[in-house]
Amino acid sequence: MITLNDIKDAKKRLDGTVYKTPLMKAPFLSIQKNAEIFFKEDNLQLTGSFKLRGAFNKVAMLDDEKKAAGVVAASAGNHAQGLAFAASYFKCEATIFMPEATPLTKVLGVKSYGANVVLTGENFDEAYASAIKFAKDNNKEFVHPFADDEVIAGQGTIALEILEKIDNIDEIIVPIGGGGLISGVAIAAKSINPNIKIIGVVASGAKGMKESFEARMPIDSSSVRTIADGIAVRDVNPKLLDIILEYVDEIVEVSDNETANAILFLLEKHKLMVEGAGAVSVAAIMHDKVNIENKKVCAVVSGGNIDVTMLSIIIEKGLIKSHRKMNLIVTLMDKPGALMHLTDVFTQCSANIVEIDFDRNSVKLEFGEAYVTIALATKGEEHQEQIRENLKQNGYRFKQI
C-alpha cells in the first residue's frame, strides 16, 4: 500500500531535476464562479506532462542491475516521453513500443530523449502485448503507465507541491484515465488533511472509471472515443479502483465540446497550451460539473502535448461558436463584376474576408450560376446578423455553414 511517506520520499528523488511546476491563480474564472481557483500547471513540466514524475521515481528506485538491463514501456504518448527522459537521465536503455499508426511527431519526441522505438501492432493493446513479451524475454523492467506503486507515488508529489503553496484548500480536481495520477494525489492530500475533497474528471467517451466508481466494481468500456486521448483508457485496473473508492469523493464527466472550450479558454485567457486530458479538470469548473462556490480549489492541468492539427480544429470551431468567424455559401450569377459586387456587400459591413472559393461546376447549380464559399472574420453575433440582413437586402441566396 502506498503511503504519504512513499510520496514524500519520491519528492526528494525528484527535487532538483523534475520541475516544481507553477501554481497560478485563475482570476477570470475565480470571479466568474465566485470561488478562489488555482491551476497546477504540469503542462509546463520538462516533458510536457505529469507522467515524468512517476517514471522518474520508478527508474530512480531500480537497483543497478535492473538499470543496466534497461526498461520497457508501451505508450503512444506522455508516459513514453517521461520514461525516455528518466532512462536517459539515469543512463539506462529504454525501449518503447508504440502502435504502427503513431504520429511521427510522437515517435520523434520519444527518440529525442535517446529511447529505442519499436513500432508494432494496429493498436495500443497489440503494442502493449509485444512490450510485455519483450521485457520478459530480455529480463528488462516493464514500467506500467499507472498500475505501479512507484509510479503512483511519483504522481502524488503534485499534491505535496499544491499543499505547500495553498493553505486550507477545499477541493483538488484531477483528470482520470487509468487512475494513477488521482490515486497518488488523493493518498497524499487525504493523508495530510482528510477534509480535502478529491474530485476526478473523466471524458464522456472514456468513462469506465466513473461507471466502476458508481458500481463499486470494475466495468470496462467496450470502446473509447475522445479528444482527450491521454485519458482514453478502456480497461479499469481493480487495484487502482480500490484506491479511488477509498480516497476519492466524486467523479464527474465532461464532453469533448466542453473540453475543447476549456482548451481554447486556457490558450486565450492564460496563454497555456493544454492537451485534452489536461483540460478536463478546467472544463469541469467552467461547465459547472462541480460545486465550488465560495471554495478554494485547485485544478490539476496535467499535460500540454496537444497535436497541432487537433489544436487548429479546436481554434477554428471555437471562433465559429463565439461568432468571431462566419462561413457562408452564396449563390450568384457567373458574370463579370458579380464577385466584386458581393465583396462590396461585405465591405459595407466592415467584414474582413479571410478565405474564398469559387465553384461554377457543381451539378446543383443552374447554368449561369456559381457558388462562392467564403469565410469572414466577424465581431460577434450582432455583426453576423448585420451581414445576413445586408445579403438579403441585396437579393443574394446564401446558407451559413
C-alpha positions in Angstrom: 0.0 0.0 0.0 1.3 3.4 -0.9 1.8 5.8 2.0 2.4 9.5 2.5 6.0 8.7 3.3 6.4 6.9 0.0 5.2 10.1 -1.8 7.5 12.3 0.4 10.4 10.1 -0.5 9.5 10.3 -4.1 9.6 14.1 -3.9 13.1 14.0 -2.6 14.2 12.0 -5.6 12.5 14.4 -8.0 13.9 17.5 -6.4 16.5 19.3 -8.5 15.6 17.5 -11.7 11.9 17.3 -12.2 10.3 20.8 -12.3 8.2 22.1 -9.4 5.6 23.4 -11.8 3.8 26.8 -11.4 0.7 27.0 -9.2 -1.2 30.0 -10.6 -4.4 31.7 -9.6 -7.1 31.9 -12.2 -8.6 35.4 -11.7 -11.1 35.5 -14.5 -12.6 32.1 -13.6 -12.5 32.9 -9.9 -14.6 36.0 -10.4 -17.0 34.1 -12.8 -17.5 31.2 -10.4 -17.4 33.1 -7.1 -14.5 30.9 -5.9 -10.8 31.0 -5.4 -9.4 28.9 -8.2 -5.8 27.8 -8.9 -4.3 25.8 -11.7 -1.4 23.4 -11.1 0.3 23.7 -14.4 2.0 20.4 -15.1 1.6 21.0 -18.8 4.8 23.1 -18.2 6.7 20.0 -16.9 10.0 19.1 -18.6 8.4 16.6 -21.0 5.1 18.5 -21.1 3.2 16.2 -18.7 2.9 14.9 -15.1 3.9 11.5 -16.4 7.6 12.3 -15.9 7.1 12.4 -12.1 6.1 8.7 -11.9 8.5 7.5 -14.5 11.4 9.3 -12.9 10.6 7.9 -9.4 10.3 4.4 -10.8 13.6 4.4 -12.6 15.4 6.1 -9.7 14.3 3.2 -7.4 15.6 0.4 -9.6 18.8 -1.2 -8.5 21.9 -1.0 -10.6 21.4 -4.4 -12.1 17.9 -3.5 -13.3 19.0 -0.2 -14.6 21.8 -1.9 -16.6 19.3 -4.3 -18.1 17.1 -1.5 -19.3 13.4 -0.5 -19.1 10.5 -1.1 -21.4 7.1 0.5 -21.8 4.1 0.6 -24.2 2.8 4.0 -24.9 1.7 6.3 -27.7 2.0 9.5 -25.6 3.2 11.1 -22.4 4.3 8.0 -20.5 6.7 7.2 -23.3 8.4 10.6 -23.2 8.5 10.6 -19.4 10.2 7.2 -19.2 12.5 8.0 -22.1 13.7 11.1 -20.3 14.1 9.3 -16.9 16.0 6.5 -18.6 18.3 9.0 -20.3 19.0 10.8 -17.0 20.0 7.5 -15.2 22.0 6.3 -18.3 19.6 3.4 -18.7 18.4 2.0 -22.0 14.7 2.5 -22.8 12.7 0.6 -25.3 9.3 2.0 -26.1 6.7 0.0 -28.0 4.2 2.1 -30.0 1.4 1.3 -32.4 2.4 1.4 -36.1 0.0 4.3 -36.7 1.5 6.5 -34.0 2.1 10.1 -35.5 5.7 10.8 -36.5 5.9 13.8 -34.1 5.3 11.5 -31.1 7.8 9.0 -32.3 10.4 11.7 -32.8 9.6 13.1 -29.4 10.4 9.8 -27.7 13.5 9.3 -29.8 14.8 12.8 -28.9 15.4 11.5 -25.4 17.5 8.6 -26.7 15.0 5.8 -26.4 14.6 2.9 -28.8 11.2 2.9 -30.5 9.6 -0.2 -31.8 6.5 0.4 -34.0 4.3 -2.7 -33.8 0.6 -3.6 -33.8 -2.5 -2.0 -35.1 -3.5 -0.5 -31.7 -2.2 0.1 -28.2 -3.3 -3.4 -26.9 -1.1 -5.1 -29.5 1.9 -2.9 -28.8 1.4 -3.5 -25.1 1.4 -7.3 -25.5 4.6 -7.0 -27.6 6.2 -4.9 -24.9 5.3 -7.3 -22.1 6.8 -10.2 -24.1 9.9 -8.3 -25.0 10.5 -7.3 -21.3 10.0 -10.9 -20.1 12.2 -12.5 -22.8 15.0 -10.0 -22.3 14.9 -9.7 -18.5 14.1 -6.0 -18.6 11.9 -4.0 -16.2 8.4 -3.2 -17.7 7.2 0.2 -16.4 3.4 0.4 -16.4 1.9 3.8 -17.0 -0.3 3.8 -13.9 -0.6 0.4 -12.2 2.7 0.6 -10.3 3.3 1.8 -6.7 6.5 3.7 -7.5 4.8 5.5 -10.5 1.8 6.4 -8.3 4.0 7.7 -5.6 5.7 9.9 -8.1 2.5 11.3 -9.4 1.4 12.1 -5.8 4.2 14.7 -5.5 1.8 17.1 -7.3 -0.4 17.1 -4.2 2.6 17.9 -1.9 3.5 20.9 -4.1 -0.1 22.1 -4.1 -0.4 21.9 -0.3 3.0 23.6 0.2 1.6 26.7 -1.5 -2.2 26.8 -0.7 -3.5 26.9 2.8 -6.9 25.5 3.7 -7.7 24.2 0.3 -11.2 22.7 0.0 -11.0 20.7 -3.2 -8.5 19.3 -5.7 -9.9 18.4 -9.2 -7.9 15.8 -11.1 -8.2 14.2 -14.6 -8.7 10.4 -14.6 -7.6 8.0 -17.2 -6.0 4.9 -15.8 -6.2 6.4 -12.3 -2.5 6.6 -11.3 -2.5 10.4 -11.0 -5.6 10.8 -8.9 -4.6 7.8 -6.7 -1.3 9.5 -5.8 -2.8 12.9 -5.4 -5.7 11.6 -3.2 -3.4 9.5 -0.9 -1.1 12.4 -0.3 -3.8 15.1 0.2 -6.1 13.0 2.3 -3.2 11.8 4.5 -2.3 15.4 5.2 -5.9 16.7 5.5 -8.8 14.2 5.4 -11.2 17.1 4.9 -9.9 17.9 1.4 -12.3 16.8 -1.2 -10.8 15.0 -4.2 -12.9 15.1 -7.4 -12.0 13.1 -10.5 -12.9 14.1 -14.1 -13.3 11.6 -17.0 -14.1 12.2 -20.6 -17.7 11.2 -21.6 -16.2 9.0 -24.3 -14.0 7.1 -21.8 -15.9 6.9 -18.6 -15.1 3.4 -17.4 -13.6 4.6 -14.1 -16.7 6.7 -13.4 -19.1 3.8 -14.0 -16.9 1.5 -12.0 -16.8 4.0 -9.1 -20.6 4.2 -9.1 -21.0 0.5 -9.3 -18.1 -0.1 -6.9 -16.7 -2.8 -9.2 -14.6 -2.8 -12.4 -16.6 -2.1 -15.5 -14.5 -1.9 -18.7 -15.6 0.2 -21.6 -16.4 -1.6 -24.8 -14.8 1.3 -26.7 -13.3 4.7 -26.1 -13.5 7.8 -28.2 -12.5 11.3 -27.1 -10.2 14.2 -28.0 -8.7 13.7 -24.5 -6.5 10.8 -25.8 -4.3 10.9 -22.7 -7.2 9.6 -20.6 -8.8 7.4 -23.2 -8.3 4.2 -21.1 -10.7 1.3 -21.8 -9.9 -1.2 -19.0 -10.3 -0.4 -15.3 -7.5 -1.6 -13.1 -9.0 -3.3 -9.9 -6.2 -2.2 -7.6 -6.5 1.5 -8.6 -10.3 1.3 -8.4 -9.9 0.2 -4.8 -7.7 3.2 -4.0 -10.1 5.5 -5.7 -13.1 4.1 -3.9 -11.2 4.7 -0.6 -9.8 8.2 -1.2 -11.8 9.9 -4.0 -15.1 11.7 -3.1 -16.7 12.2 -6.5 -16.2 11.6 -10.2 -17.8 13.8 -12.9 -17.6 13.7 -16.7 -17.2 16.3 -19.4 -17.9 16.1 -23.1 -15.5 16.7 -25.9 -17.1 20.1 -26.7 -16.7 21.1 -23.1 -13.1 20.0 -23.1 -12.4 21.9 -26.4 -13.9 25.1 -24.8 -11.5 24.7 -21.9 -8.5 24.3 -24.2 -9.4 27.5 -26.0 -10.1 29.3 -22.8 -6.7 28.3 -21.3 -4.9 29.4 -24.5 -6.7 32.7 -24.8 -7.0 33.8 -21.1 -4.0 32.1 -19.5 -1.6 31.7 -22.5 -1.4 27.9 -21.7 -1.2 25.3 -24.4 -3.0 22.3 -22.9 -4.0 18.9 -24.3 -7.5 17.4 -23.9 -6.6 15.2 -21.0 -5.0 18.2 -19.2 -8.0 20.4 -19.8 -10.8 18.3 -18.4 -10.4 19.5 -14.8 -10.8 23.1 -16.0 -13.7 22.0 -18.2 -15.5 20.6 -15.2 -15.2 24.0 -13.4 -16.2 26.0 -16.5 -19.3 23.9 -17.2 -20.5 23.7 -13.5 -19.9 20.0 -13.1 -18.5 20.7 -9.6 -19.9 22.8 -6.8 -17.2 25.2 -5.9 -18.9 28.4 -4.9 -17.1 30.2 -2.0 -14.5 27.5 -2.0 -10.7 27.4 -2.5 -10.0 24.8 -5.3 -7.1 23.6 -7.4 -7.5 22.1 -10.9 -4.6 19.9 -12.0 -3.7 20.8 -15.6 -1.9 17.6 -16.3 -0.4 17.9 -19.7 0.3 20.1 -22.7 1.3 17.8 -25.5 -1.5 18.5 -27.9 -1.4 17.6 -31.6 -1.1 20.8 -33.7 -3.8 19.6 -36.1 -6.2 19.0 -33.3 -5.4 22.4 -31.8 -6.2 24.1 -35.2 -9.5 22.3 -35.4 -10.4 23.4 -31.8 -9.5 27.0 -32.5 -11.5 27.0 -35.8 -14.6 25.6 -34.1 -14.1 28.0 -31.2 -14.0 31.0 -33.4 -17.2 29.9 -35.2 -19.1 29.2 -31.9 -18.1 32.5 -30.5 -19.3 34.4 -33.6 -15.8 35.5 -34.5 -15.8 33.6 -37.8 -18.6 33.1 -40.3 -18.7 30.6 -43.1 -21.1 31.2 -46.0 -22.1 29.7 -49.3 -23.5 32.4 -51.6 -25.2 31.8 -54.9 -24.5 34.5 -57.5 -24.6 35.0 -61.3 -21.5 33.8 -63.1 -20.7 37.1 -64.9 -18.1 39.8 -64.8 -18.4 42.0 -61.8 -20.6 39.7 -59.8 -17.9 38.7 -57.3 -16.8 42.3 -56.9 -20.4 43.3 -56.1 -20.6 40.6 -53.4 -17.3 41.7 -51.8 -18.7 45.3 -51.7 -21.6 44.0 -49.6 -19.1 42.6 -47.1 -17.1 45.8 -47.2 -20.2 47.8 -46.3 -20.5 45.7 -43.1 -16.8 46.0 -42.3 -16.4 42.2 -42.6 -12.9 41.0 -43.4 -12.6 38.1 -45.9 -10.1 35.5 -44.8 -10.8 32.7 -47.3 -12.8 32.4 -50.6 -13.5 29.7 -53.1 -15.3 30.0 -56.4 -17.2 27.0 -57.9 -19.2 27.1 -61.2 -19.2 23.3 -61.8 -21.5 22.0 -59.1 -24.3 19.8 -60.5 -26.6 21.6 -58.0 -26.2 24.9 -59.9 -28.3 26.3 -62.7 -26.4 27.2 -65.8 -25.0 30.7 -65.4 -24.8 30.5 -61.7 -21.8 30.0 -59.3 -21.2 29.1 -55.7 -18.9 31.3 -53.6 -17.8 29.7 -50.3 -16.5 32.5 -48.1 -15.0 32.8 -44.6 -15.3 36.1 -42.8 -13.7 37.4 -39.7 -16.6 38.9 -37.6 -17.1 40.8 -34.4 -19.9 38.9 -32.7 -23.5 37.8 -33.2 -24.9 41.2 -34.0 -22.2 41.8 -36.6 -23.2 38.5 -38.3 -26.8 39.4 -38.2 -26.0 42.7 -40.0 -24.1 40.7 -42.7 -27.1 38.3 -43.2 -29.5 41.3 -43.5 -27.3 43.1 -46.0 -27.1 39.9 -48.1 -30.9 39.6 -48.1 -31.4 43.2 -49.0 -29.1 42.8 -52.0 -31.1 39.7 -53.2 -28.5 37.0 -52.5 -29.4 33.4 -51.8 -27.0 32.1 -49.2 -26.5 29.5 -46.5 -24.4 29.8 -43.3 -22.4 26.7 -42.6 
